């Protein structure tokens, strides 16, 4: 390889690195408006829940139901936040561990552990949480969009005051459920009772 070719390759790599930085900057600028556009603009009902000790909420319109824990069948070669899949009245539904999605260690799935079945347009996904709390009304106009590490690491769309002015973290549902997208699930699952078990840390 000639010195001239090496120099050209170096220039191309530097330019590619610059373009990647510019693209990342544009994404950071666009993401808040995209997030705001995907959320209700006015008042909307929401379901509050605990992941660890933190208070979160999801828009009620995407909550299909909340069920008690059932047997979760492991699925091979999937992201670690994807616990497996369940048979929900004949439909195979992937199940996400919300604790892992917000950077917390996994905990035991017990008989009374709630699973929130969320049903965005991309399809139903179960989300294991620590507690399901209440139905409340939130004001989308008061939502402060999350940016930077908070939005990326904790799947948070923004912060919004609750009915008593407590700060509630509104989950970015699309980001929360990302590990379930594109995963190949079995067509059938065995039916078996739940036995309380430890989730691998």
N, C-alpha and C positions, 0 to 999 in steps of 0.2 A: 504494500500500500504506500503510495507516494505521500510526501509531506503535504502537498496541495489537497489530496483527498482526505487526509486526516483532519486538516483545518476545516474543510467543508463539513465533515461529519461533526466536528466540535461545534461549529456554528449552528447546525441543525438541532443538535441536542440542547444547546442553550436556548434557541428559539422555541423549541418544544416545551422546555421548562417554563419559559416566560408565558406561553400560551396557557399552560395548565394553571399557573398562578392567576392569570387574568380570568380564566373560566371559573375558578374557585371563588374569586371576588364577585363575579357577576351572579353566581348562584347564591351567595350570602345576601346580596342586595335584593334578589328576586324572591327568595324564600319567604320573608315575612309577608309580602303582599299575597303570595300564592296561598300561604297558610290562612291569612285572614279571609281570602275569597272562599275558602272551603268550609268556613265556620259560619254559624248563624250570625246575622248582623244585629238582630234585636234580642229580645228576651227569648229564652229557650229552656225547656226542661232538661235536666241532667241527672244522672245517677252518680252519687258520690260513693267512694270506696277507699279503703286503705291498702296501700302496698307498703309493707313494713309499717312504720308509724306515720308516714306521710299521707296527706289528704289529697286525693285526686278526684277527677270527674270525667265522665264521657257523655256526649249528647245522647239523650234518651232515644232519639230517632234511630240510632243504630244498634240499640240493645234489644235483642230478640227475647231473651229470657235469662234468668239466673237459676242454675241448678246446683244441687249438692254434688260433691265429688262422686264420680263413677270411675270404673277401672280405665286407666289410660294405657293403651297398648303402645309400647315403644316402637318407633320407626327408625330403621337404620340409615346412617349417612345423612343426617339432617343437622342444622344448627343446634348448638347446645340449649338455646332458649326454647326450642320446640320439644316439649315433653313427649309427644306422641300424638295419638288420635283416639277419639271415642266414637262409639256407635250411638248416635242421637236419633232414636226412633227410626232406625234404618238408614240414616245418612251418616257418612263418615266425615267427621269434623276434626281438623287439626287443633291441637291445644298448646297454647303458649304459656310459659311461666313469666308472669309480669314482674316478679322480683328480679329475675335475671335481666330483663329488658331495661330496668332502671338502675342496674349496677349493684344490686343487693345479692347476697348469697341465697341459694335455694333453701327451702325449708320443707318439712314433712308435709305430704298431702294426706290429710286426715279425713275421717268420714264426714265431718261437717265443713270441710274446706269448700268455699263457693267457687263455682266456675261461671263467669259471665259469658254468655254466648252473644258475641257481637256480629252483626250482619251488615257490613258495608257493601257497596256494589261489587267488590272483588270476591265476595263469598263469605260464608259463616266461618268464624274461628272462635274457639273457646279460649278464655283467658283466666288462668288461675290467679286469684287475688287473696289477700289475707282476710278482708272483711268487706261486705257490701253494707252500706250505711243507710242512705235515704235518697228520696227524690226531692230535688230542689229546683228553683228557678234561677237562672243566671242571665246576666245582661252582656250580650256579645259586644255592645258598644264600649264596655269598660275593660275589655280584654287587652292585656299588654302582651304582644307577641314575643315569644321566647326566641333568642338568637344565640349563636355561638355554641359553646360546649353544652350548655343546659339543654338546648333543643336537640342536639345530636346524641348526647349520652343518656338522657333521661326520657326521651320520647315525649317531651312536653311541647304542646302547641303554644301555650301562654299561661299567664297568671290572671285570675279574675276574682274580684271580691265575692264572697258568699252572702247569704241572707243576713248574717250577723257581722259582715265586713271582715270575716276571716279570709285569708288568702288561700285560694284553691288552685291547684295545678290542673289545667285542662290537658288531657292526654292527646297527643298527635296519633290518632288511631292508625293511620296508614303506616307511620314509622313503627309503632308498637307491634303491628302484625306482620311486618316485613319477613321475619323468618318462616312464616307459613306460606308465602307466595312461591308458586312454582315447585312445591314439594310433591313428589309422587307418593300418593297414599294407597294403601291396600284397598281393594274393592269390597272386601268383607272383613269383619273383625269378630273374634270370638266374644260371646256373651259370658261374663263372669262377674261375681260380686267384687266390690272393692275391698281390699285389705289395706289397712293403714300401712304405709311404707315410707321409707326415707327416699327423697329425691337426691340423686347424686349431686354433690357439690361441685 
